[in-house]
Amino acid sequence: MPLIASTWGWVSITEMNKMQFTHRREMLRRMGAASLGISPLLASHVFAATFMDVEQAQKLLLPQADSFSAVSLSLDDAKLSDIAKTTDTRVPKNFNPQIWRANQGPKTLGWVITDRVIGKYDLIDYAAAFLTDGTTAGLEIMAYRESHGSEIKQSAWRKQFVGKKGAVAMRFADDIRNISGATLSCQHVTEGMQRLSALTTLLLAGK
């Protein structure tokens, strides 16, 4: 096969065509990223998306509330062990959910809790609401950074949690169905919801 000179050295025509195609595809990817104001170094992460902030999630989850007040809850080893035992999950080392009490005048409607879990490779930020009897009022996906599996933000999947009470009512693949292509995201968010449900039990007990 004849060889020709190119910027890649002496190569065959077939090899050069492949290199030119790869180079063109890379240039188009970079141009697309630039047109979005994204650094070419970050172009591989264009799938990351933030859908809402905490305030927006609060209003979506418990729209009846007229105010939200931060709640401080210290999670010592005993509480973390209790959550792990109740949910039959491993509590992440960085488990640090943020809690807000939802108020309607002097009345407490429930709590909105934000947390994050690993999907397959990247973090998923989500918020959940629980009523004063521990029943799940809703789930919102706040930020999703994976290139696949974002179907978990669809209402059909999230609504499975509504009305469920307690970690035992949120078992992955039993009570909460999987989505093909998003198995790890579904599983880890479900396990996260179980932990938040157990955390709500501690709030109800005043611990």
C-alpha positions in Angstrom: 0.0 0.0 0.0 1.5 3.4 -1.0 2.6 5.7 1.8 2.2 9.5 1.8 3.7 12.2 4.0 1.4 13.9 6.5 1.5 15.8 9.8 1.4 12.4 11.4 4.4 11.1 9.5 4.5 8.5 6.7 1.1 6.8 6.7 -1.2 4.9 4.3 -4.1 6.7 2.7 -6.6 4.6 4.8 -4.8 5.5 8.0 -4.6 9.1 7.1 -8.4 9.2 6.4 -9.1 7.6 9.8 -6.8 10.2 11.5 -8.4 13.1 9.7 -11.9 11.8 10.7 -10.9 11.5 14.3 -9.3 14.9 14.2 -12.4 16.5 12.7 -14.7 14.8 15.2 -12.5 16.2 18.0 -12.5 19.7 16.5 -16.3 19.6 16.2 -16.6 18.4 19.8 -14.4 21.3 20.9 -16.3 23.8 18.8 -19.6 22.6 20.2 -18.2 23.0 23.7 -16.9 26.4 23.0 -20.3 27.5 21.5 -21.8 26.6 24.9 -19.1 28.5 26.8 -17.6 25.3 28.1 -13.8 24.8 28.3 -12.7 22.0 25.9 -11.1 20.3 28.9 -14.6 20.0 30.4 -16.4 19.0 27.2 -16.6 15.4 28.3 -18.8 16.5 31.2 -21.4 18.4 29.3 -24.0 15.9 30.5 -23.9 17.4 34.0 -27.1 19.3 34.7 -28.5 21.2 37.6 -32.3 21.3 37.6 -33.1 23.3 40.7 -31.7 24.8 43.9 -32.7 24.1 47.5 -35.3 26.8 47.6 -37.0 25.6 44.4 -37.0 22.0 45.7 -38.6 23.1 49.0 -41.4 24.9 47.2 -42.0 22.0 44.8 -42.0 19.3 47.6 -44.1 21.1 50.2 -45.9 24.0 48.4 -48.3 24.6 51.4 -45.4 25.7 53.6 -45.0 29.5 54.0 -41.5 29.2 55.5 -38.6 26.8 56.0 -36.2 26.8 59.0 -32.9 24.9 59.2 -32.7 22.1 61.6 -29.5 21.0 63.3 -29.1 17.3 64.0 -25.9 15.8 65.2 -25.3 12.4 63.7 -23.0 10.6 66.2 -21.8 7.0 65.8 -24.8 5.6 67.6 -27.3 7.3 65.3 -25.3 6.4 62.2 -25.3 2.8 63.3 -29.0 2.9 64.0 -29.6 4.2 60.4 -27.4 1.5 58.9 -29.2 -1.2 60.8 -32.7 0.1 60.0 -32.0 0.5 56.3 -29.6 -2.5 55.9 -27.3 -0.1 53.9 -23.8 1.2 54.3 -23.9 4.8 55.5 -21.4 6.8 53.4 -18.5 8.4 55.3 -19.5 11.8 54.0 -23.2 11.4 54.9 -24.2 14.9 55.9 -27.9 15.6 54.9 -29.2 19.1 55.3 -32.6 19.4 57.0 -35.3 22.1 56.9 -38.6 22.2 58.9 -41.5 23.2 56.7 -43.8 25.5 58.5 -47.3 26.9 57.9 -47.7 29.6 60.4 -47.0 27.9 63.8 -47.7 24.5 62.4 -45.0 22.0 61.3 -46.0 20.3 58.0 -42.9 18.1 57.8 -39.3 18.3 56.7 -37.3 18.8 53.5 -34.0 17.0 53.5 -31.2 17.3 50.9 -28.5 14.7 50.3 -26.2 13.3 47.6 -25.2 9.8 46.5 -22.9 8.4 43.9 -24.7 7.2 40.8 -22.2 5.1 38.8 -19.3 7.5 38.8 -20.6 10.9 39.8 -22.7 12.5 42.5 -26.5 12.9 42.3 -28.0 15.7 44.4 -31.6 15.2 45.5 -34.2 16.5 48.0 -37.0 14.6 49.7 -40.0 15.7 51.8 -41.5 13.8 54.7 -44.7 14.6 56.6 -44.9 14.7 60.4 -46.0 11.0 60.5 -42.9 9.9 58.5 -44.7 9.4 55.2 -42.8 10.4 52.1 -44.3 13.4 50.4 -42.0 13.6 47.4 -38.6 13.3 45.8 -36.8 15.8 43.5 -33.5 15.3 41.6 -31.6 18.6 42.0 -28.5 17.8 40.0 -27.4 14.9 37.8 -23.9 14.5 36.5 -23.9 11.1 34.8 -23.9 10.7 31.0 -26.6 8.0 31.3 -29.5 7.2 33.6 -31.1 10.6 34.0 -34.5 8.9 33.6 -34.6 8.8 37.4 -35.6 12.5 37.3 -38.8 11.5 35.5 -41.9 11.8 37.7 -43.1 8.3 37.0 -40.0 6.9 38.8 -39.9 9.5 41.6 -43.6 9.1 42.4 -43.0 5.5 43.5 -41.7 6.9 46.8 -44.8 9.1 47.6 -46.9 7.7 50.3 -44.3 5.2 51.5 -43.4 5.2 55.2 -40.2 3.7 56.6 -37.1 2.3 55.0 -38.7 -1.2 54.8 -41.3 0.2 52.4 -38.6 1.4 49.9 -36.6 -1.7 49.0 -34.9 -1.5 45.7 -36.3 -3.8 43.0 -39.1 -4.9 45.4 -40.9 -1.7 46.2 -39.0 0.6 43.9 -38.6 -0.6 40.4 -35.3 -0.3 38.4 -34.8 1.5 35.1 -32.7 -0.3 32.5 -29.5 1.6 31.9 -29.8 3.4 35.2 -29.5 0.6 37.7 -26.8 2.0 40.0 -28.4 5.5 40.0 -31.8 3.9 40.9 -30.3 1.7 43.6 -28.2 4.4 45.2 -30.9 7.0 45.3 -33.3 4.4 46.7 -30.8 3.5 49.4 -30.4 7.2 50.1 -34.1 7.6 50.5 -34.2 4.8 52.9 -31.5 6.5 55.0 -33.4 9.8 54.9 -36.6 8.0 56.0 -34.7 6.5 59.0 -33.4 10.0 59.7 -36.9 11.3 59.8 -37.7 8.7 62.4 -35.0 10.2 64.6 -36.5 13.6 64.0 -40.0 12.3 65.1 -38.5 10.8 68.2 -36.8 14.1 69.0 -33.4 12.5 69.2 
